[in-house]
Amino acid sequence: MASADRRAKPRYPIWLPINVHLQGEPKPRPAMLCDVSEGGALVWGYWADPKSPSCRLELVVSGNSIHLDCDVVSVERLWDTVVLHLRFTSPEQIERSDLTTAIQELRDNFRHYQRYLAFRADDDPGLGRTSTQYPRDRTA
């Protein structure tokens, strides 16, 4: 039985330096945005566990600064870093920002790259195919 995707909107991979303003802390913390959707994000922080249930992300996309309020859904601990699973709390902020445009660009680039990798895997035995998976008369 296949499990249903719990996200309302698909996330797309990105690797972008950002600042995270945790509720109740005066200074922002540096972090990396790992993936993003119109509903939330995955953020990798190079610091100890956050105790805050909410935060604000500050990122720059295409030269425009975007500020997004978030709820911390869960926290994963990895050695001396944390991974924050975030849900955006303000649809109005999403609409006013350039995030939707940035996600559209990410979506298109991600799909093109997936298609590229699929064709490469079909044509390149060095990417995981074995000789028994190729017909004898196939030419690359």
LUMGUSE-714026 format. One record per residue: residue number from 1; residue in three letters; x, y, z of N, C-alpha, C in turn. Coordinates in steps of 0.02 Angstrom, whole numbers, m for minus. Layout:
N
<fiba n="NUM" res="ALA" n_xx="X" n_yy="Y" n_zz="Z" ca_xx="X" ca_yy="Y" ca_zz="Z" c_xx="X" c_yy="Y" c_zz="Z"/>
...
% end
This chain:
140
<fiba n="1" res="MET" n_xx="42" n_yy="m59" n_zz="0" ca_xx="0" ca_yy="0" ca_zz="0" c_xx="45" c_yy="62" c_zz="0"/>
<fiba n="2" res="ALA" n_xx="35" n_yy="105" n_zz="m48" ca_xx="75" ca_yy="166" ca_zz="m53" c_xx="52" c_yy="218" c_zz="m3"/>
<fiba n="3" res="SER" n_xx="99" n_yy="253" n_zz="27" ca_xx="81" ca_yy="305" ca_zz="75" c_xx="68" c_yy="370" c_zz="38"/>
<fiba n="4" res="ALA" n_xx="21" n_yy="408" n_zz="63" ca_xx="5" ca_yy="473" ca_zz="33" c_xx="56" c_yy="525" c_zz="54"/>
<fiba n="5" res="ASP" n_xx="72" n_yy="570" n_zz="9" ca_xx="118" ca_yy="624" ca_zz="25" c_xx="83" c_yy="670" c_zz="74"/>
<fiba n="6" res="ARG" n_xx="116" n_yy="686" n_zz="129" ca_xx="84" ca_yy="727" ca_zz="181" c_xx="89" c_yy="801" c_zz="165"/>
<fiba n="7" res="ARG" n_xx="127" n_yy="820" n_zz="114" ca_xx="135" ca_yy="890" ca_zz="97" c_xx="83" c_yy="911" c_zz="46"/>
<fiba n="8" res="ALA" n_xx="56" n_yy="970" n_zz="56" ca_xx="7" ca_yy="996" ca_zz="9" c_xx="40" c_yy="1019" c_zz="m56"/>
<fiba n="9" res="LYS" n_xx="103" n_yy="1042" n_zz="m51" ca_xx="139" ca_yy="1068" ca_zz="m110" c_xx="207" c_yy="1035" c_zz="m114"/>
<fiba n="10" res="PRO" n_xx="230" n_yy="1017" n_zz="m173" ca_xx="295" ca_yy="984" ca_zz="m179" c_xx="353" c_yy="1030" c_zz="m162"/>
<fiba n="11" res="ARG" n_xx="405" n_yy="1001" n_zz="m132" ca_xx="465" ca_yy="1038" ca_zz="m116" c_xx="517" c_yy="1025" c_zz="m171"/>
<fiba n="12" res="TYR" n_xx="560" n_yy="1075" n_zz="m181" ca_xx="613" ca_yy="1070" ca_zz="m230" c_xx="680" c_yy="1084" c_zz="m198"/>
<fiba n="13" res="PRO" n_xx="732" n_yy="1047" n_zz="m217" ca_xx="797" ca_yy="1056" ca_zz="m186" c_xx="829" c_yy="1123" c_zz="m204"/>
<fiba n="14" res="ILE" n_xx="863" n_yy="1151" n_zz="m156" ca_xx="900" ca_yy="1214" ca_zz="m166" c_xx="955" c_yy="1214" c_zz="m113"/>
<fiba n="15" res="TRP" n_xx="1008" n_yy="1250" n_zz="m125" ca_xx="1062" ca_yy="1256" ca_zz="m76" c_xx="1079" c_yy="1330" c_zz="m74"/>
<fiba n="16" res="LEU" n_xx="1048" n_yy="1365" n_zz="m26" ca_xx="1051" ca_yy="1437" ca_zz="m23" c_xx="1066" c_yy="1460" c_zz="48"/>
<fiba n="17" res="PRO" n_xx="1118" n_yy="1501" n_zz="58" ca_xx="1130" ca_yy="1528" ca_zz="125" c_xx="1076" c_yy="1577" c_zz="145"/>
<fiba n="18" res="ILE" n_xx="1052" n_yy="1571" n_zz="207" ca_xx="999" ca_yy="1614" ca_zz="232" c_xx="1014" c_yy="1633" c_zz="304"/>
<fiba n="19" res="ASN" n_xx="972" n_yy="1676" n_zz="332" ca_xx="973" ca_yy="1692" ca_zz="403" c_xx="908" c_yy="1669" c_zz="434"/>
<fiba n="20" res="VAL" n_xx="912" n_yy="1642" n_zz="495" ca_xx="854" ca_yy="1619" ca_zz="532" c_xx="849" c_yy="1661" c_zz="595"/>
<fiba n="21" res="HIS" n_xx="794" n_yy="1696" n_zz="603" ca_xx="780" ca_yy="1735" ca_zz="664" c_xx="734" c_yy="1693" c_zz="708"/>
<fiba n="22" res="LEU" n_xx="763" n_yy="1662" n_zz="760" ca_xx="722" ca_yy="1622" ca_zz="805" c_xx="685" c_yy="1668" c_zz="853"/>
<fiba n="23" res="GLN" n_xx="622" n_yy="1652" n_zz="866" ca_xx="581" ca_yy="1693" ca_zz="911" c_xx="615" c_yy="1700" c_zz="979"/>
<fiba n="24" res="GLY" n_xx="620" n_yy="1762" n_zz="1003" ca_xx="649" ca_yy="1775" ca_zz="1068" c_xx="725" c_yy="1785" c_zz="1068"/>
<fiba n="25" res="GLU" n_xx="757" n_yy="1780" n_zz="1010" ca_xx="829" ca_yy="1790" ca_zz="1007" c_xx="844" c_yy="1855" c_zz="969"/>
<fiba n="26" res="PRO" n_xx="891" n_yy="1895" n_zz="994" ca_xx="904" ca_yy="1960" ca_zz="963" c_xx="941" c_yy="1957" c_zz="896"/>
<fiba n="27" res="LYS" n_xx="984" n_yy="1906" n_zz="887" ca_xx="1024" ca_yy="1902" ca_zz="827" c_xx="1003" c_yy="1844" c_zz="782"/>
<fiba n="28" res="PRO" n_xx="1007" n_yy="1854" n_zz="716" ca_xx="991" ca_yy="1799" ca_zz="671" c_xx="1048" c_yy="1747" c_zz="671"/>
<fiba n="29" res="ARG" n_xx="1031" n_yy="1686" n_zz="652" ca_xx="1080" ca_yy="1633" ca_zz="648" c_xx="1090" c_yy="1614" c_zz="574"/>
<fiba n="30" res="PRO" n_xx="1151" n_yy="1602" n_zz="553" ca_xx="1162" ca_yy="1581" ca_zz="484" c_xx="1139" c_yy="1508" c_zz="474"/>
<fiba n="31" res="ALA" n_xx="1114" n_yy="1493" n_zz="415" ca_xx="1090" ca_yy="1426" ca_zz="400" c_xx="1090" c_yy="1415" c_zz="324"/>
<fiba n="32" res="MET" n_xx="1072" n_yy="1355" n_zz="304" ca_xx="1065" ca_yy="1339" ca_zz="233" c_xx="994" c_yy="1315" c_zz="219"/>
<fiba n="33" res="LEU" n_xx="965" n_yy="1342" n_zz="167" ca_xx="899" ca_yy="1320" ca_zz="144" c_xx="912" c_yy="1260" c_zz="98"/>
<fiba n="34" res="CYS" n_xx="885" n_yy="1202" n_zz="117" ca_xx="898" ca_yy="1140" ca_zz="80" c_xx="843" c_yy="1123" c_zz="30"/>
<fiba n="35" res="ASP" n_xx="782" n_yy="1136" n_zz="48" ca_xx="727" ca_yy="1130" ca_zz="m1" c_xx="671" c_yy="1176" c_zz="20"/>
<fiba n="36" res="VAL" n_xx="626" n_yy="1190" n_zz="m29" ca_xx="575" ca_yy="1241" ca_zz="m17" c_xx="513" c_yy="1226" c_zz="m59"/>
<fiba n="37" res="SER" n_xx="456" n_yy="1246" n_zz="m34" ca_xx="393" ca_yy="1244" ca_zz="m70" c_xx="354" c_yy="1307" c_zz="m50"/>
<fiba n="38" res="GLU" n_xx="295" n_yy="1314" n_zz="m77" ca_xx="253" ca_yy="1370" ca_zz="m58" c_xx="222" c_yy="1360" c_zz="11"/>
<fiba n="39" res="GLY" n_xx="232" n_yy="1301" n_zz="40" ca_xx="204" ca_yy="1287" ca_zz="105" c_xx="254" c_yy="1281" c_zz="161"/>
<fiba n="40" res="GLY" n_xx="318" n_yy="1270" n_zz="144" ca_xx="367" ca_yy="1261" ca_zz="197" c_xx="437" c_yy="1252" c_zz="170"/>
<fiba n="41" res="ALA" n_xx="483" n_yy="1233" n_zz="215" ca_xx="553" ca_yy="1227" ca_zz="196" c_xx="589" c_yy="1180" c_zz="243"/>
<fiba n="42" res="LEU" n_xx="648" n_yy="1159" n_zz="220" ca_xx="694" ca_yy="1120" ca_zz="260" c_xx="757" c_yy="1161" c_zz="267"/>
<fiba n="43" res="VAL" n_xx="778" n_yy="1175" n_zz="329" ca_xx="834" ca_yy="1219" ca_zz="342" c_xx="885" c_yy="1181" c_zz="384"/>
<fiba n="44" res="TRP" n_xx="948" n_yy="1187" n_zz="365" ca_xx="1003" ca_yy="1156" ca_zz="401" c_xx="1040" c_yy="1210" c_zz="439"/>
<fiba n="45" res="GLY" n_xx="1040" n_yy="1206" n_zz="505" ca_xx="1072" ca_yy="1256" ca_zz="546" c_xx="1135" c_yy="1229" c_zz="578"/>
<fiba n="46" res="TYR" n_xx="1186" n_yy="1270" n_zz="580" ca_xx="1250" ca_yy="1250" ca_zz="608" c_xx="1256" c_yy="1272" c_zz="681"/>
<fiba n="47" res="TRP" n_xx="1207" n_yy="1254" n_zz="721" ca_xx="1205" ca_yy="1274" ca_zz="791" c_xx="1166" c_yy="1224" c_zz="832"/>
<fiba n="48" res="ALA" n_xx="1164" n_yy="1234" n_zz="897" ca_xx="1130" ca_yy="1188" ca_zz="942" c_xx="1054" c_yy="1194" c_zz="934"/>
<fiba n="49" res="ASP" n_xx="1020" n_yy="1150" n_zz="968" ca_xx="947" ca_yy="1147" ca_zz="963" c_xx="913" c_yy="1214" c_zz="974"/>
<fiba n="50" res="PRO" n_xx="868" n_yy="1232" n_zz="930" ca_xx="828" ca_yy="1292" ca_zz="944" c_xx="772" c_yy="1274" c_zz="993"/>
<fiba n="51" res="LYS" n_xx="757" n_yy="1318" n_zz="1038" ca_xx="703" ca_yy="1307" ca_zz="1086" c_xx="639" c_yy="1343" c_zz="1065"/>
<fiba n="52" res="SER" n_xx="643" n_yy="1378" n_zz="1010" ca_xx="587" ca_yy="1419" ca_zz="988" c_xx="538" c_yy="1379" c_zz="945"/>
<fiba n="53" res="PRO" n_xx="472" n_yy="1389" n_zz="955" ca_xx="422" ca_yy="1355" ca_zz="913" c_xx="411" c_yy="1390" c_zz="846"/>
<fiba n="54" res="SER" n_xx="440" n_yy="1450" n_zz="837" ca_xx="431" ca_yy="1486" ca_zz="774" c_xx="494" c_yy="1525" c_zz="757"/>
<fiba n="55" res="CYS" n_xx="497" n_yy="1546" n_zz="694" ca_xx="556" ca_yy="1583" ca_zz="671" c_xx="537" c_yy="1624" c_zz="609"/>
<fiba n="56" res="ARG" n_xx="584" n_yy="1664" n_zz="586" ca_xx="575" ca_yy="1702" ca_zz="525" c_xx="637" c_yy="1689" c_zz="481"/>
<fiba n="57" res="LEU" n_xx="625" n_yy="1670" n_zz="418" ca_xx="679" ca_yy="1659" ca_zz="371" c_xx="691" c_yy="1723" c_zz="332"/>
<fiba n="58" res="GLU" n_xx="754" n_yy="1737" n_zz="321" ca_xx="774" ca_yy="1794" ca_zz="280" c_xx="818" c_yy="1766" c_zz="224"/>
<fiba n="59" res="LEU" n_xx="795" n_yy="1772" n_zz="162" ca_xx="833" ca_yy="1747" ca_zz="106" c_xx="832" c_yy="1799" c_zz="50"/>
<fiba n="60" res="VAL" n_xx="880" n_yy="1793" n_zz="5" ca_xx="883" ca_yy="1838" ca_zz="m52" c_xx="876" c_yy="1796" c_zz="m115"/>
<fiba n="61" res="VAL" n_xx="825" n_yy="1811" n_zz="m155" ca_xx="813" ca_yy="1776" ca_zz="m218" c_xx="810" c_yy="1828" c_zz="m273"/>
<fiba n="62" res="SER" n_xx="852" n_yy="1818" n_zz="m323" ca_xx="856" ca_yy="1864" ca_zz="m381" c_xx="865" c_yy="1936" c_zz="m358"/>
<fiba n="63" res="GLY" n_xx="905" n_yy="1947" n_zz="m306" ca_xx="919" ca_yy="2014" ca_zz="m282" c_xx="866" c_yy="2043" c_zz="m236"/>
<fiba n="64" res="ASN" n_xx="812" n_yy="2007" n_zz="m225" ca_xx="758" ca_yy="2032" ca_zz="m182" c_xx="759" c_yy="1996" c_zz="m115"/>
<fiba n="65" res="SER" n_xx="755" n_yy="2034" n_zz="m61" ca_xx="754" ca_yy="2006" ca_zz="6" c_xx="683" c_yy="1981" c_zz="22"/>
<fiba n="66" res="ILE" n_xx="679" n_yy="1920" n_zz="47" ca_xx="614" ca_yy="1890" ca_zz="64" c_xx="616" c_yy="1871" c_zz="138"/>
<fiba n="67" res="HIS" n_xx="563" n_yy="1889" n_zz="174" ca_xx="556" ca_yy="1873" ca_zz="245" c_xx="493" c_yy="1830" c_zz="252"/>
<fiba n="68" res="LEU" n_xx="500" n_yy="1771" n_zz="282" ca_xx="445" ca_yy="1724" ca_zz="289" c_xx="440" c_yy="1699" c_zz="360"/>
<fiba n="69" res="ASP" n_xx="381" n_yy="1707" n_zz="391" ca_xx="368" ca_yy="1682" ca_zz="458" c_xx="353" c_yy="1608" c_zz="454"/>
<fiba n="70" res="CYS" n_xx="380" n_yy="1569" n_zz="503" ca_xx="373" ca_yy="1496" ca_zz="501" c_xx="358" c_yy="1468" c_zz="570"/>
<fiba n="71" res="ASP" n_xx="325" n_yy="1411" n_zz="570" ca_xx="319" ca_yy="1369" ca_zz="630" c_xx="370" c_yy="1313" c_zz="623"/>
<fiba n="72" res="VAL" n_xx="404" n_yy="1297" n_zz="678" ca_xx="450" ca_yy="1241" ca_zz="678" c_xx="408" c_yy="1178" c_zz="690"/>
<fiba n="73" res="VAL" n_xx="402" n_yy="1136" n_zz="638" ca_xx="362" ca_yy="1075" ca_zz="642" c_xx="400" c_yy="1021" c_zz="679"/>
<fiba n="74" res="SER" n_xx="465" n_yy="1013" n_zz="661" ca_xx="506" ca_yy="964" ca_zz="696" c_xx="580" c_yy="983" c_zz="689"/>
<fiba n="75" res="VAL" n_xx="621" n_yy="953" n_zz="731" ca_xx="693" ca_yy="966" ca_zz="732" c_xx="729" c_yy="899" c_zz="733"/>
<fiba n="76" res="GLU" n_xx="777" n_yy="891" n_zz="686" ca_xx="821" ca_yy="833" ca_zz="685" c_xx="889" c_yy="856" c_zz="708"/>
<fiba n="77" res="ARG" n_xx="922" n_yy="815" n_zz="750" ca_xx="988" ca_yy="831" ca_zz="774" c_xx="1039" c_yy="789" c_zz="736"/>
<fiba n="78" res="LEU" n_xx="1089" n_yy="822" n_zz="707" ca_xx="1143" ca_yy="788" ca_zz="671" c_xx="1210" c_yy="814" c_zz="697"/>
<fiba n="79" res="TRP" n_xx="1242" n_yy="777" n_zz="741" ca_xx="1305" ca_yy="798" ca_zz="772" c_xx="1298" c_yy="867" c_zz="801"/>
<fiba n="80" res="ASP" n_xx="1334" n_yy="916" n_zz="773" ca_xx="1330" ca_yy="984" ca_zz="800" c_xx="1287" c_yy="1029" c_zz="758"/>
<fiba n="81" res="THR" n_xx="1242" n_yy="1000" n_zz="719" ca_xx="1196" ca_yy="1040" ca_zz="678" c_xx="1125" c_yy="1018" c_zz="690"/>
<fiba n="82" res="VAL" n_xx="1078" n_yy="1057" n_zz="665" ca_xx="1007" ca_yy="1039" ca_zz="669" c_xx="976" c_yy="1046" c_zz="600"/>
<fiba n="83" res="VAL" n_xx="924" n_yy="1007" n_zz="588" ca_xx="884" ca_yy="1014" ca_zz="528" c_xx="814" c_yy="1033" c_zz="550"/>
<fiba n="84" res="LEU" n_xx="791" n_yy="1091" n_zz="528" ca_xx="725" ca_yy="1116" ca_zz="546" c_xx="675" c_yy="1102" c_zz="490"/>
<fiba n="85" res="HIS" n_xx="620" n_yy="1071" n_zz="508" ca_xx="564" ca_yy="1062" ca_zz="461" c_xx="515" c_yy="1118" c_zz="477"/>
<fiba n="86" res="LEU" n_xx="504" n_yy="1162" n_zz="428" ca_xx="466" ca_yy="1223" ca_zz="439" c_xx="403" c_yy="1226" c_zz="397"/>
<fiba n="87" res="ARG" n_xx="352" n_yy="1257" n_zz="424" ca_xx="290" ca_yy="1271" ca_zz="388" c_xx="280" c_yy="1346" c_zz="388"/>
<fiba n="88" res="PHE" n_xx="270" n_yy="1375" n_zz="328" ca_xx="258" ca_yy="1447" ca_zz="324" c_xx="189" c_yy="1463" c_zz="353"/>
<fiba n="89" res="THR" n_xx="186" n_yy="1517" n_zz="391" ca_xx="123" ca_yy="1533" ca_zz="427" c_xx="82" c_yy="1587" c_zz="393"/>
<fiba n="90" res="SER" n_xx="110" n_yy="1622" n_zz="343" ca_xx="74" ca_yy="1677" ca_zz="314" c_xx="70" c_yy="1672" c_zz="237"/>
<fiba n="91" res="PRO" n_xx="13" n_yy="1649" n_zz="211" ca_xx="5" ca_yy="1647" ca_zz="138" c_xx="12" c_yy="1716" c_zz="107"/>
<fiba n="92" res="GLU" n_xx="m5" n_yy="1768" n_zz="144" ca_xx="2" ca_yy="1837" ca_zz="118" c_xx="75" c_yy="1853" c_zz="104"/>
<fiba n="93" res="GLN" n_xx="121" n_yy="1831" n_zz="149" ca_xx="192" ca_yy="1843" ca_zz="137" c_xx="216" c_yy="1808" c_zz="74"/>
<fiba n="94" res="ILE" n_xx="191" n_yy="1747" n_zz="62" ca_xx="210" ca_yy="1710" ca_zz="2" c_xx="187" c_yy="1748" c_zz="m60"/>
<fiba n="95" res="GLU" n_xx="125" n_yy="1772" n_zz="m58" ca_xx="98" ca_yy="1808" ca_zz="m116" c_xx="135" c_yy="1873" c_zz="m129"/>
<fiba n="96" res="ARG" n_xx="155" n_yy="1909" n_zz="m77" ca_xx="190" ca_yy="1974" ca_zz="m85" c_xx="263" c_yy="1965" c_zz="m105"/>
<fiba n="97" res="SER" n_xx="292" n_yy="1908" n_zz="m91" ca_xx="364" ca_yy="1898" ca_zz="m104" c_xx="374" c_yy="1869" c_zz="m174"/>
<fiba n="98" res="ASP" n_xx="438" n_yy="1862" n_zz="m192" ca_xx="456" ca_yy="1830" ca_zz="m255" c_xx="466" c_yy="1755" c_zz="m247"/>
<fiba n="99" res="LEU" n_xx="443" n_yy="1726" n_zz="m192" ca_xx="454" ca_yy="1655" ca_zz="m179" c_xx="420" c_yy="1612" c_zz="m232"/>
<fiba n="100" res="THR" n_xx="359" n_yy="1628" n_zz="m251" ca_xx="323" ca_yy="1588" ca_zz="m300" c_xx="360" c_yy="1587" c_zz="m366"/>
<fiba n="101" res="THR" n_xx="386" n_yy="1644" n_zz="m388" ca_xx="425" ca_yy="1647" ca_zz="m449" c_xx="489" c_yy="1606" c_zz="m443"/>
<fiba n="102" res="ALA" n_xx="523" n_yy="1610" n_zz="m387" ca_xx="584" ca_yy="1572" ca_zz="m376" c_xx="569" c_yy="1497" c_zz="m376"/>
<fiba n="103" res="ILE" n_xx="514" n_yy="1477" n_zz="m346" ca_xx="495" ca_yy="1406" ca_zz="m345" c_xx="479" c_yy="1381" c_zz="m415"/>
<fiba n="104" res="GLN" n_xx="447" n_yy="1423" n_zz="m455" ca_xx="433" ca_yy="1404" ca_zz="m525" c_xx="498" c_yy="1391" c_zz="m563"/>
<fiba n="105" res="GLU" n_xx="548" n_yy="1434" n_zz="m553" ca_xx="613" ca_yy="1424" ca_zz="m586" c_xx="645" c_yy="1360" c_zz="m560"/>
<fiba n="106" res="LEU" n_xx="643" n_yy="1349" n_zz="m495" ca_xx="671" ca_yy="1288" ca_zz="m466" c_xx="636" c_yy="1226" c_zz="m494"/>
<fiba n="107" res="ARG" n_xx="570" n_yy="1229" n_zz="m499" ca_xx="531" ca_yy="1172" ca_zz="m524" c_xx="552" c_yy="1155" c_zz="m595"/>
<fiba n="108" res="ASP" n_xx="557" n_yy="1206" n_zz="m638" ca_xx="575" ca_yy="1194" ca_zz="m707" c_xx="646" c_yy="1166" c_zz="m712"/>
<fiba n="109" res="ASN" n_xx="693" n_yy="1197" n_zz="m676" ca_xx="762" ca_yy="1172" ca_zz="m677" c_xx="768" c_yy="1102" c_zz="m650"/>
<fiba n="110" res="PHE" n_xx="731" n_yy="1087" n_zz="m596" ca_xx="732" ca_yy="1020" ca_zz="m566" c_xx="705" c_yy="968" c_zz="m614"/>
<fiba n="111" res="ARG" n_xx="650" n_yy="983" n_zz="m647" ca_xx="621" ca_yy="936" ca_zz="m696" c_xx="668" c_yy="924" c_zz="m755"/>
<fiba n="112" res="HIS" n_xx="699" n_yy="977" n_zz="m780" ca_xx="746" ca_yy="969" ca_zz="m835" c_xx="805" c_yy="926" c_zz="m814"/>
<fiba n="113" res="TYR" n_xx="830" n_yy="936" n_zz="m753" ca_xx="886" ca_yy="897" ca_zz="m729" c_xx="867" c_yy="824" c_zz="m719"/>
<fiba n="114" res="GLN" n_xx="807" n_yy="811" n_zz="m694" ca_xx="784" ca_yy="742" ca_zz="m686" c_xx="780" c_yy="708" c_zz="m754"/>
<fiba n="115" res="ARG" n_xx="755" n_yy="743" n_zz="m804" ca_xx="750" ca_yy="715" ca_zz="m872" c_xx="820" c_yy="701" c_zz="m899"/>
<fiba n="116" res="TYR" n_xx="867" n_yy="747" n_zz="m889" ca_xx="936" ca_yy="738" ca_zz="m910" c_xx="967" c_yy="676" c_zz="m878"/>
<fiba n="117" res="LEU" n_xx="957" n_yy="669" n_zz="m812" ca_xx="985" ca_yy="611" ca_zz="m777" c_xx="954" c_yy="546" c_zz="m801"/>
<fiba n="118" res="ALA" n_xx="889" n_yy="546" n_zz="m815" ca_xx="855" ca_yy="486" ca_zz="m839" c_xx="884" c_yy="464" c_zz="m906"/>
<fiba n="119" res="PHE" n_xx="896" n_yy="511" n_zz="m951" ca_xx="925" ca_yy="493" ca_zz="m1016" c_xx="997" c_yy="470" c_zz="m1009"/>
<fiba n="120" res="ARG" n_xx="1034" n_yy="503" n_zz="m964" ca_xx="1104" ca_yy="482" ca_zz="m953" c_xx="1107" c_yy="412" c_zz="m925"/>
<fiba n="121" res="ALA" n_xx="1063" n_yy="396" n_zz="m879" ca_xx="1063" ca_yy="329" ca_zz="m849" c_xx="1046" c_yy="277" c_zz="m902"/>
<fiba n="122" res="ASP" n_xx="1003" n_yy="294" n_zz="m949" ca_xx="986" ca_yy="247" ca_zz="m1003" c_xx="1045" c_yy="236" c_zz="m1050"/>
<fiba n="123" res="ASP" n_xx="1086" n_yy="286" n_zz="m1059" ca_xx="1140" ca_yy="283" ca_zz="m1109" c_xx="1209" c_yy="268" c_zz="m1080"/>
<fiba n="124" res="ASP" n_xx="1217" n_yy="271" n_zz="m1015" ca_xx="1284" ca_yy="264" ca_zz="m986" c_xx="1286" c_yy="207" c_zz="m935"/>
<fiba n="125" res="PRO" n_xx="1317" n_yy="150" n_zz="m954" ca_xx="1319" ca_yy="94" ca_zz="m906" c_xx="1359" c_yy="110" c_zz="m843"/>
<fiba n="126" res="GLY" n_xx="1400" n_yy="162" n_zz="m845" ca_xx="1438" ca_yy="183" ca_zz="m786" c_xx="1394" c_yy="214" c_zz="m733"/>
<fiba n="127" res="LEU" n_xx="1331" n_yy="228" n_zz="m748" ca_xx="1286" ca_yy="259" ca_zz="m699" c_xx="1240" c_yy="207" c_zz="m666"/>
<fiba n="128" res="GLY" n_xx="1261" n_yy="145" n_zz="m664" ca_xx="1223" ca_yy="97" ca_zz="m626" c_xx="1193" c_yy="40" c_zz="m666"/>
<fiba n="129" res="ARG" n_xx="1191" n_yy="44" n_zz="m731" ca_xx="1163" ca_yy="m11" ca_zz="m770" c_xx="1217" c_yy="m65" c_zz="m778"/>
<fiba n="130" res="THR" n_xx="1195" n_yy="m127" n_zz="m779" ca_xx="1242" ca_yy="m182" ca_zz="m790" c_xx="1235" c_yy="m205" c_zz="m862"/>
<fiba n="131" res="SER" n_xx="1284" n_yy="m244" n_zz="m884" ca_xx="1283" ca_yy="m266" ca_zz="m954" c_xx="1223" c_yy="m310" c_zz="m968"/>
<fiba n="132" res="THR" n_xx="1197" n_yy="m345" n_zz="m918" ca_xx="1139" ca_yy="m388" ca_zz="m930" c_xx="1074" c_yy="m348" c_zz="m939"/>
<fiba n="133" res="GLN" n_xx="1076" n_yy="m283" n_zz="m921" ca_xx="1016" ca_yy="m242" ca_zz="m929" c_xx="1013" c_yy="m209" c_zz="m998"/>
<fiba n="134" res="TYR" n_xx="1067" n_yy="m218" n_zz="m1037" ca_xx="1069" ca_yy="m189" ca_zz="m1104" c_xx="1060" c_yy="m243" c_zz="m1156"/>
<fiba n="135" res="PRO" n_xx="1017" n_yy="m232" n_zz="m1205" ca_xx="1014" ca_yy="m280" ca_zz="m1260" c_xx="1081" c_yy="m280" c_zz="m1298"/>
<fiba n="136" res="ARG" n_xx="1099" n_yy="m338" n_zz="m1326" ca_xx="1163" ca_yy="m344" ca_zz="m1361" c_xx="1169" c_yy="m295" c_zz="m1420"/>
<fiba n="137" res="ASP" n_xx="1113" n_yy="m280" n_zz="m1453" ca_xx="1116" ca_yy="m238" ca_zz="m1513" c_xx="1107" c_yy="m165" c_zz="m1499"/>
<fiba n="138" res="ARG" n_xx="1103" n_yy="m146" n_zz="m1436" ca_xx="1092" ca_yy="m75" ca_zz="m1419" c_xx="1157" c_yy="m36" c_zz="m1429"/>
<fiba n="139" res="THR" n_xx="1150" n_yy="21" n_zz="m1461" ca_xx="1208" ca_yy="66" ca_zz="m1467" c_xx="1193" c_yy="129" c_zz="m1428"/>
<fiba n="140" res="ALA" n_xx="1243" n_yy="154" n_zz="m1394" ca_xx="1234" ca_yy="213" ca_zz="m1352" c_xx="1244" c_yy="276" c_zz="m1391"/>
% end
